[in-house]
Amino acid sequence: MAWDFETEPEFEEKLAWMREFLVAEIFPLETLDLTYDQIAVVIKPLQEQVKERGLWAAHLPPELGGMGFGQVRLGLMHEILGQSPYGPVVFGSNAPDSGNAELLAVGMEMSGRTEHRAQWLEPLLAGSLRSGFSMTEPHTAGSDPTLLSTRAVLDGDEWVIDGRKWYTTNGSVADFFIVMAVTNPDVHPYQGSSMIIVPATTPGVTVLRDVGSMDDPTVTYGKFGNHAEILYESVRVPKDNLVGNEGDGFQLAQARLGPGRIHHCMRWLGQSQRAFDMMCERAVSRFTHGTLLSEKQTVQNWIADSMAEMHAARLMTLHAAWKMDKVGARAARVEIAMIKYFGAQVLYNVIDRSLQTYGSLGYSSDMPLEAMYRAARAARIYDGPDEVHRQTVARSMLKSYEPRETPTDHIPTRKAAAQEKFAAMLEFMAASEG
Ligand SMILES: Cc1cc2nc3c(=O)[nH]c(=O)nc-3n(C[C@H](O)[C@H](O)[C@H](O)COP(=O)(O)OP(=O)(O)OC[C@H]3O[C@@H](n4cnc5c(N)ncnc54)[C@H](O)[C@@H]3O)c2cc1C
């Protein structure tokens, strides 16, 4: 019997250690209002412990210092890390650095060139460099990257890049960017786009601002986690700063986004579980209109629905991870798309119900729920808006259906066919009854 919902005991031990470590060492940091630089100092010894345990940057292949765990195990790890905004950074797997490290690794595999390893990848993994991923543009639809207008032209031994990007997460604190640009406008964008490494100090790179958002409406420039608007004007970088080969941009984006979505979804489940725990704790503590909240059917419905939705999202995500491990990201495309929109909605629903259970306290910043709620809203937009993923799933499902004038299940038509099929039997029964 191949169905198996268990985690092997040796790995379960690692997960148990992570759970305790997060609660004891990482949760308390959330309340201290530290700057990024202060956080970097405080978490150093914690990062050392993670390295000693062999859990640092676990998403990378073993030859690059990762553990070769596969997506199911990584998913289970991310479910724990997602409980705190500091979880991923302590474990060397915070976005966008983790995704960019994967891009560099996949790019080296595609091109066969290895010089990016020492210059960019290793310092990124060691945490001595920070990165940004510059794909989305303010004036073209990010949901359709075939519309990208940023151009990179080869001039001698250099790429010359011109374009405007925004929402480059960590753009104002990054040491380098991976920029997606059109390198050949004469072929389909799937073959004509590339990714290029651009050091932040290159002449022509201007970080215009950090964009205020629901996450941080009165944004302070230069904070870790901000989203920057960046102008690239006649930016010249060496030809070899190309990630992978010319024209590999879309393939690289797919390689980065597949596992990334599984990790996001599992981190969302970690967040959902925290919101769920808060909801249940409040339900058994708050008394109103003659009973505890836990005895009101509406609150019970919220708890039951949240539990069912989280369970469904978890099984769907782990199944997508399992399929990726078995047959690769391309074959798991539909499952990955499904968990993107399903998981984002579950996250939003559970936090919303939990916040409602707390009333004014939930709306206040004395509880983490209002911040979690604002962050959760973005999940329906980034990594591709939910509507695009729904479209992927629907299109794939529709492929196996043919148009028919008479519906296959039309009862009168089926009845006529059945009467013909069983005519002899029906005749015999009618005769014996008569
Ligand atoms: C918190 C956050 C962090 C981000 N970080 C980064 C980053 O580090 N680097 C980066 O490059 N980008 C980043 N982004 C940008 C993100 O990738 C884009 O916002 C996303 O791809 C959508 O593009 P858009 O905002 O241009 O929306 P648009 O493409 O303009 O889409 C707007 C809306 O149109 C609808 N829509 C689009 N297509 C369809 C369709 N086919 N069917 C039905 N409806 C549709 C959807 O409702 C969608 O929300 C980030 C975004 C957020 C919110």
The ligand as a Tripos MOL2 file, in Angstrom:
@<TRIPOS>MOLECULE
LIG
   53    58     1     0     0
SMALL
NO_CHARGES

@<TRIPOS>ATOM
      1 C1          4.3320   41.9190   -1.2270 C.3       1 LIG1
      2 C2          4.7810   41.8130   -2.6560 C.ar      1 LIG1
      3 C3          6.0950   41.4790   -2.9510 C.ar      1 LIG1
      4 C4          6.5410   41.4280   -4.2730 C.ar      1 LIG1
      5 N1          7.8480   41.1430   -4.5370 N.ar      1 LIG1
      6 C5          8.3000   41.1720   -5.8090 C.ar      1 LIG1
      7 C6          9.7090   41.0110   -6.1010 C.ar      1 LIG1
      8 O1         10.5370   40.8110   -5.2040 O.2       1 LIG1
      9 N2         10.1160   41.1100   -7.3930 N.ar      1 LIG1
     10 C7          9.2340   41.3360   -8.4200 C.ar      1 LIG1
     11 O2          9.6820   41.4030   -9.5640 O.2       1 LIG1
     12 N3          7.9050   41.4910   -8.1720 N.ar      1 LIG1
     13 C8          7.4200   41.4350   -6.9020 C.ar      1 LIG1
     14 N4          6.0830   41.6350   -6.6410 N.ar      1 LIG1
     15 C9          5.1730   41.9360   -7.7480 C.3       1 LIG1
     16 C10         4.2420   40.7890   -8.0970 C.3       1 LIG1
     17 O3          4.9550   39.7400   -8.6850 O.3       1 LIG1
     18 C11         3.1570   41.3680   -9.0200 C.3       1 LIG1
     19 O4          2.3840   42.2670   -8.2530 O.3       1 LIG1
     20 C12         2.2540   40.3090   -9.6040 C.3       1 LIG1
     21 O5          2.9430   39.5150  -10.5500 O.3       1 LIG1
     22 C13         1.0390   40.9400  -10.3110 C.3       1 LIG1
     23 O6          1.4330   41.9120  -11.2490 O.3       1 LIG1
     24 P1          0.7810   43.3720  -11.1910 P.3       1 LIG1
     25 O7          0.8690   43.8760   -9.8020 O.co2     1 LIG1
     26 O8          1.4030   44.1700  -12.2560 O.co2     1 LIG1
     27 O9         -0.7620   43.1590  -11.4770 O.3       1 LIG1
     28 P2         -1.4790   43.0750  -12.9070 P.3       1 LIG1
     29 O10        -0.7330   42.1590  -13.7940 O.co2     1 LIG1
     30 O11        -1.7480   44.4510  -13.3650 O.co2     1 LIG1
     31 O12        -2.8400   42.3720  -12.5080 O.3       1 LIG1
     32 C14        -3.8520   43.0840  -11.7600 C.3       1 LIG1
     33 C15        -5.0190   42.1830  -11.4940 C.3       1 LIG1
     34 O13        -5.5980   41.7610  -12.7190 O.3       1 LIG1
     35 C16        -6.2360   40.5220  -12.5480 C.3       1 LIG1
     36 N5         -5.7490   39.5850  -13.5740 N.ar      1 LIG1
     37 C17        -4.5140   39.5020  -14.1150 C.ar      1 LIG1
     38 N6         -4.4480   38.4960  -15.0020 N.ar      1 LIG1
     39 C18        -5.6710   37.9240  -15.0250 C.ar      1 LIG1
     40 C19        -6.2590   36.8280  -15.7240 C.ar      1 LIG1
     41 N7         -5.5340   36.1100  -16.5940 N.pl3     1 LIG1
     42 N8         -7.5560   36.5170  -15.4780 N.ar      1 LIG1
     43 C20        -8.2850   37.2310  -14.5840 C.ar      1 LIG1
     44 N9         -7.7880   38.2750  -13.9040 N.ar      1 LIG1
     45 C21        -6.5110   38.6080  -14.1170 C.ar      1 LIG1
     46 C22        -5.8720   40.0160  -11.1440 C.3       1 LIG1
     47 O14        -6.9430   40.2330  -10.2650 O.3       1 LIG1
     48 C23        -4.6890   40.8900  -10.7670 C.3       1 LIG1
     49 O15        -4.5620   41.0630   -9.3550 O.3       1 LIG1
     50 C24         5.6180   41.6780   -5.3310 C.ar      1 LIG1
     51 C25         4.2840   41.9880   -5.0390 C.ar      1 LIG1
     52 C26         3.8560   42.0700   -3.7240 C.ar      1 LIG1
     53 C27         2.4320   42.4540   -3.4470 C.3       1 LIG1
@<TRIPOS>BOND
     1     1     2 1
     2     2     3 ar
     3     2    52 ar
     4     3     4 ar
     5     4     5 ar
     6     4    50 ar
     7     5     6 ar
     8     6     7 ar
     9     6    13 1
    10     7     8 2
    11     7     9 ar
    12     9    10 ar
    13    10    11 2
    14    10    12 ar
    15    12    13 ar
    16    13    14 ar
    17    14    15 1
    18    14    50 ar
    19    15    16 1
    20    16    17 1
    21    16    18 1
    22    18    19 1
    23    18    20 1
    24    20    21 1
    25    20    22 1
    26    22    23 1
    27    23    24 1
    28    24    25 2
    29    24    26 1
    30    24    27 1
    31    27    28 1
    32    28    29 2
    33    28    30 1
    34    28    31 1
    35    31    32 1
    36    32    33 1
    37    33    34 1
    38    33    48 1
    39    34    35 1
    40    35    36 1
    41    35    46 1
    42    36    37 ar
    43    36    45 ar
    44    37    38 ar
    45    38    39 ar
    46    39    40 ar
    47    39    45 ar
    48    40    41 1
    49    40    42 ar
    50    42    43 ar
    51    43    44 ar
    52    44    45 ar
    53    46    47 1
    54    46    48 1
    55    48    49 1
    56    50    51 ar
    57    51    52 ar
    58    52    53 1
@<TRIPOS>SUBSTRUCTURE
     1 LIG1         1 GROUP 0 **** ****
